[in-house]
Amino acid sequence: MPVPWFLLSLALGRSPMVLSLEKLMGPQDTARCSPGLSCHLWDGDVLCLPGSIVSAPGPVLVPTRLQTELVLRCYQETDCDLCVRVAIHLAVHGHWEEPKDEDKFGRAADPELEEPRNAFLQAQVVLSFQAYPTARCVLLEVQVPAALVQPGQSVGSVVFDCFEAALGAEVRIWSYTQPRYQKELNFTQQLPALPWLNVSADGDDVYLVLDVSEEQRFGLSLYWNQIQGPTKPWWHRNLTGPQTITLNHTDLFPCLCIQVWPLEPDSVRTSVCPFREDPRAHRNLWRAARLQLLPPRGWRLDAPCSLLAEATLCWQAPGGGPCQSLVPPLYQANVTVNKTLELPLLNAHPNLCVQVSSWEKLQLQECLWADSLRALKDDLLLVETRGLQDNRSLCALEPSGCTPLLSKASTRAARLGEQLLQDLQSGQCLQLWEDELRALWACPMDKYVHQRWALVWLACLLLASVLFLLFLFRKDHVKAAATARAALLLYSAEDSGFERLVGALASALCQLPLQVTVDLWSRRELSAQGPLAWFHAQRRQTLQEGGVVVLLFSPGAVALCHEWLQDSASASASAPHGPHDAFAASLSCVLPDFLQGRAPGRYVGAYFDGLLPSGAVPALFRSVPVFSLPSQLPDFLGTLQGPGAPGPGRLGERAKQVSRALQPTLDQLLQALGDPGGPGGGTRDGT
C-alpha cells in the first residue's frame, strides 16, 4: 500500500538528507549491471529453493558480497513507499582444467576447440528477501565474457530495484546461485522506525516528545492494543507542530500504543507501542489485574492488557501453609483476560484456590471461601491414580508431599489409612475432579479429630467448670467477657513512634470489653504465615464472630490507599512496606469490600488528632464511620462495642480512661514530628 510522504518524512527525519533519497517512479522491478556484464531479470517471483551444494565443473560465477541502499518507490510525486535496493557483487570461483599433452596438440590443430574460452560464463543468481509479513524471491541471469574471467577475481556487480518494506521492519536478504556452489550469503538490516518520537522520564512523569514540522497538522491517539479483544481508545487529539505530552508513570501499560496520521482524507495511520518492555508498565499491569472466582465454578482474570501468565488450581489446607498445586489443567499458557472461564471441577470446595503466576512468580491468588467467608475445612485431599485392569492407588496430599495410604509413615493420613479407605468406599468423601487416569477426593476429618481429642475435651470441660465457679465471684468481669466484641486493628507501620501510639491504643482498648487483635502482638505468626495469609485468617475470624475491622489512617496509610486506587497525586508518597506491614497486604481484600458495598457494619475508620487532617481520608472509606482520636473517643468506643455498649455516662468514663493512656504517647509523637532530630523521628522499625 502506498504510504503518504508525511509518514516517510516523519520516519526518516526532517533533515535535507531525506530529499537526497533517489525516487523510482512506477511499480516495476528492474536490474542493471556494471560495465562488461550483461543481465536479465526474470518476470515474476520464483520459488526459494536453495538446494544442496554441488561441485563446480569449472569456473563459475558466485555472489561474494551484498550491499543495500534505501530508495523511494513513488506512485505519485508525494505518494511513496520505502524500498530497499540490493547490489550483488560477483566473483569467479574455480579454475579452467589444464589439458593433457595430447589434448594440447589437438587444440592447436583444431581452433574450434578454443571456443569455450572465447564464450560467455553464465550464472543464475537468486535474491531472497524477507520482511514480515512479506517474502519474495527473484531470479537474475548474469553473463560475463570468458576473456574477463580470472579465478578468484571480482567481475562486477548486479543492482536490483527494489524490495518494498515497512517502516521499522527488520529485513533479511539471502543470495545464491542455481545450482548452488557455496553457502548462501545473508544480510540483515533494521529499517528506520519512528525517530520523531522520543520517550523520556523525569521522576514520576513520562514525556512523549513529537518532533514534527511547525505547520504539519496530524491526529494523535493513545489506545490500549489488546491481543484478546478490540483496541480500547484512551486519548485522542488533533494537533499541529511539535508537541510534548505528559503522562504519569501509573498510566503506563505494556499495551499502551501511540497512533499518528495526517489530517487528510483516506490517510494511512502508523502505530508504535513504546512501553512493551518497560518494567513500570508491567508493574502497573499486575497492580490493575483482578482475579475473581464466580459461582458456581467460574473464574475470571480482568486486566487492561493481555498477560503472559499461567493459572493453576491449588489446595489450601487450614493453618496458613503454602497452597499446593493440583493436577487439573486451567489452560496454563497465555491466560485469556476479561473472559469468564470454567473450572474443570465436578464439585466446589472452600479449600480450592486459583493461582496466577508469571515467570514462576506468584502474582494473584483467590480462594472459593474468600467471598462467602466460610472457614477452611479440615478435610484431607486424596489423589487417586488409576492403572490397568482396574488397579488404583491412593495417596493423601499433605505438606510433606503425597503420602500413600496404609504406609508406615508417621503422618495423620498414614495412621488413619484404613478408616479413610472405608470412608471413600462408603461414599463419605466428595469427588472434586476426575479423568481417565486420576481423580481427586476430599474426605472430612472432623470425626477423627473428635475421637482423638475426646479425653482432652473432657478435661477441658472439667477445667472450664472450675473456672466458671471462680468467675462467679466476679460477675461484672464475666458479663464483660461474655459481651466482649472482637476488634482487628490495621495500620501502616511508618515508624517506631507511630507503632508505640498504636500499641498504646490497643492496650487501652483491651481494658474494655473488647478482644483486640493487632500485628504488633502476633509477629511470630505473621512471620511464619506471611502478612496476606495472617490477615485473611484474622479478618475471617473477626467477621465470623460479629466483630469489626478498624482502619487507622495515617499519612503513609492514605498514600498506600491512593497508590492502590492509582491516584497519581499521592502515589509517590507511599513508603516502602516492611516485612510485617499487614496494612499493605490487606488492601487487596479490604478495597473490594468497599467497592462492592460490603463495608458498612464490618469496618470503622479512625485517625489521630494532629497527625492527619480530617479531609485527607479517601472518600471511598467514608462509607463507614470515621472518627478523630482522642476528640471523638466516646462515639468511637460506642461504635466498637456495638449494640451492647453501655450508656453515655459509662462511655464517657471509659473514653477518659483511654484518653489518659493515649495522650502522652500522642504528644510525644507530635513533638518528635515537629523536631525531626528528636527521639521519635527515627527510621522505620524493622522488627
Disulfide bonds with the S-S distance in Angstrom:
Cys33-Cys39 1.87
Cys48-Cys137 1.48
Cys74-Cys80 2.05
Cys83-Cys162 1.97
Cys255-Cys305 1.90
Cys257-Cys273 1.84
Cys314-Cys323 2.06
Cys353-Cys367 1.93
Cys395-Cys402 1.95
Cys429-Cys443 1.99
